[in-house]
């Protein structure tokens, strides 16, 4: 994610039966069969003031925008970015940087949902993303939690976010962190879109049990008109029509 929240990157997404949920079907449509990859970015306060019209004119179709971290931090540019992206025609979603060692998953999901992570079916609002990665603060790589403790924390967050918004959150992570800190947990991938972070020419090996990626963050040093300096670049594993379907839960 954007470097203003001291992310780990400084240290370092089949056919479904009719009985499956609509959300699971939307995750599946972003699989390898989708020929198109749709360009996007993720941003935070670190990027400063953004000209969203220029960003959209440069071909950017979607953006994940930092909203919250832990239980107290609200990104000071979230409001301007979230509204600016929407007005420019960029499909946007909020993201929350998790800090599992300072409060429960439910507490942090509620904090996100109350501070920008809510959802509406307006063709431009994605379900929010839960950013799970190495701890950049004190407390250990996995925030001092056991693999069982981490699974429980994440499930608590996901359940609460779904209760608050009716949507399955996107999960941002790296394969190495996920497999180590959750004990190669496969549970979320039936419903929750995977946003894989790997700065390389391919997404590489995915977290345990993930059949495909929905979003892929492939560089932290991208360049986009309307943004000064580096910006994280991403792909959606499908075309804009399917991205709008994810946004609208249809």
SULJO-V319929 format. One line per field, one symbol per residue. ss: DSSP state (H for helix, E for strand, C for the rest). phi: phi as a letter, one per 20 degrees, with the letter a starting at -180 (. if undefined). psi: psi as a letter, one per 20 degrees, with the letter a starting at -180 (. if undefined). Layout:
ss = ???
phi = ???
psi = ???
//
This chain:
ss = CCHHHCCHHHCCCCCCCCCCCHHHHHHHHCCCCCCCCEEEEEECHHHCCCCHHHHHHCCCCEEEEEEEECCCEECCCHHHHHHHHHHCCCEEEEEEECCCCCCCHHHHHHHHHHCCCCCCCCCCECCCEEECCCCCCCCCCCCCCCHHHHHHHHHHHHHHHHHHHCCCCEEEECHHHHHHHCCCCCHHHHCCCEEEECCCCCCCCCCCCCCCCCEEEEEEEECCCCCCCCEEEEEECCCHHHHHHHHHCC
phi = .fffdlfgffed..fdfffffffffffffeefffeecdfbbccbggfmfdefffgffeofdbbecfdbbmccedffdggffffffgfenefcbeccefcfedaffffffffffecoefcbecmccegfdeedbgfedfpngdmmefffffgfffffffffffffcmdeffdeadfffgffedmlfdgfffcefededbeaecfmfeggnffadeccedbdcfcbgncenfbfdcceerefffffffgeld
psi = aqihklrhihh..oqqrhirqhghhhghijahhphqppqarqrahhibppnhghgghijphrppppgrpcihpppijggggggggghijppqqqqpoqnijirrhgghghgghilijrqqmjijoqqrpoooaqoiaqjqgkkjqrhgggghgghgggggghhhijqpqqoprqgggghghjllpigiihhpppopoonaiqhaprqpiohrqgqooiqjkrpppippaqqpqrqpmarhghghhggil.
//
